[in-house]
Amino acid sequence: MALLILPIWAAAAASDIAEPEDELKAATVLAFLQNAKWPDQTADPDLTVGIVGRPAFAQVLRRTLEGKSVNGRTVRVLTLKSPAEARCQVIYVATDRKQEIESALSGATAAHLLTIGESNHFLDSGGAINLFLADGHMSFEVSISTLDRCNVAISSKLLRFGKLRDLPKGKAPG
């Protein structure tokens, strides 16, 4: 009987274990925050990042970002049960489950939140920035049209290091 319980417990606990690249993802999120401009940047003294998905990544993100100053704003990290409850500027979607991604993105797009995720189909689902490992290095891809809808400008100095999707001809990013 104990042998049957162990695989179920191990699968449930797997989402509570930080992945090796989580520190790199958190540092990349910080780089995006440092290189982003919101139209209402002075409206709120805090820059709040909401996270949906893996609790272990929420801990890494909180440890990396919480209390840091970015462009004169203090970073806060909130774990969200639902994106609808978010009073934040950024939502990080730490899951590869398509239904959870679409649920998180449905309210985020309407609220003009910057969305960052880590799934192969994140941009196809409507996300703005997708983080992934390539040859052992953290990389990213950005949907320029989604970024424009978010009304967030990301510096071209950062964007040049990633893969850009749907960039209109003749338009420079950032």
N, C-alpha and C positions, 0 to 999 in steps of 0.2 A: 504493500500500500504506500509506503513512504517513497518508493521509486516512482510511482505515478504522480505524486504531489511535487516532487523536485522539478521536473520539466515545466510544469505549470507555473511554479513559483519563479523559476529562472527566467521564463519569458516575461512575466509581469515585472520582475526586477530589472530587466534589461533596459527599460526606458528610464530607469533611475540611475544608470551608469553613464558617466560622461564619456563621449567618444574622444579618441586621441586628437582629432582636429578641432575640437570645441574651443580651445584657447585661441587658435588661429582665426576661427569664425568670429569670436568676440572681439579680437583686435581689429578685424576687418570692419565690423560694425562700427567700432569707434572711429575708424578712418572715414567711413561714410558720414557719420555725425559731424566730424570736424570739417568736412568738405561740403556740407549741405547748407542751403539757405532756404528758409521758409518765408513766405510773404508777411506773416504775422509774428516774426521772430521776437519782437519786443513785447508782445502781448502777455506772455507767460514767462516767469523767471525760471521755470523748470523745463527741461527737455525730457519728456517721458517716453520710455520704450516699453511697450506692452509685449509680453511673450505668450504665445499659444503653443502648446505641444510639450516636448520632453522636459520634465522637471529638472533633470541633471543639467541640461543646457541653461535653463533659467538660473541655476546657481552659479554657473561659470560666468554668464553674462552679468549677473548682479555683482559678482566679485570683481569683474573687470571694469564695469562702467559706473556703478553706483557712487554718487558723490563727486564724480569728475566734473570739471568745468569745461564746457564746450562753447566757444564763442560767447562767453559771458553768462551762460545758462548752466544750471546744475542738472546733471543727468540723474534721473530716477528710473528704476526698473520695476515693473509690475507684472506679476503672473496673472493672466486673464483666464477666467473660466469661459468667457464669451467675448468676442471682439466688440459686441454691441455695448459692453460695459466700459469700453476704453475711453479714457479722457487723456489721449496721448497723441504724439506726433508721428510715432513709428510703431509698427507692429512687426515683430519677428515671428515667423511661422516655422517652428521646429518640429516638423513632421513631414512624412512623405505620403501620408494618406490623403488621397485626392478629395474625399468628402470633407475632411477637416480643413484642407487648404481652401477649397471653394467657400466653405462657411466663413472662414476667417477673412477672406478677401471680399466677400459680398458687402459687408458694411464698411470696410476700410476704403474702398474705392470711392464710395459716395461721400465719405468724410474727408477725402483728400489726404489720407495718411500715407506716409512712405512705407512700403511693404518690402520686407526682406525675408527670403526663405532659403531652403536647402534641398529642394526636390527637383528632379529632372524635368518635371512638368509645371514648375512654379510659374514661369513666365507665361506659358500657354494658358494657365488658369487665371491670369490677370495680375500677377505679381510684378513688381518693379525691378527688384534686384535678386538674383539667385547666386548663392555662394556654393562652390564645389572645389574638390581637390583635383588638380591636374598635374601629373608627374611629380607628386609629393609636395606641391605648392598650392597655397590657397589662391583661387581665381574667382572671377565673377563674370556674370553676364547681366546686361541691363536692357530692359525694354524702354526705349526712349519715349515712345508714345504713352506708356503708362506713367512714366516719370513726369511727363508734361501734364497729364491729367491730375497727378498728385499735387501739382503746383509747387514742386520742390526742385530747386536747381542744385545739381551736383557739379562741382568743379571739374573742368575738362582735364586738369592735372591728374585727377584720380581716375576719371573715366578712360583715359588713354591706356590704362593697364588692363582693362577688361574687354570683353566681347560686347559690342553694341548691336542691338536688334532694332529694326525698323527706323533707322535714322533717315529722315527726309533728305533727298539729294540737295546739296548745297548748304545744308545746315550744319554748323559745328556744334558738338555736344557741350553742355554746361554753359 
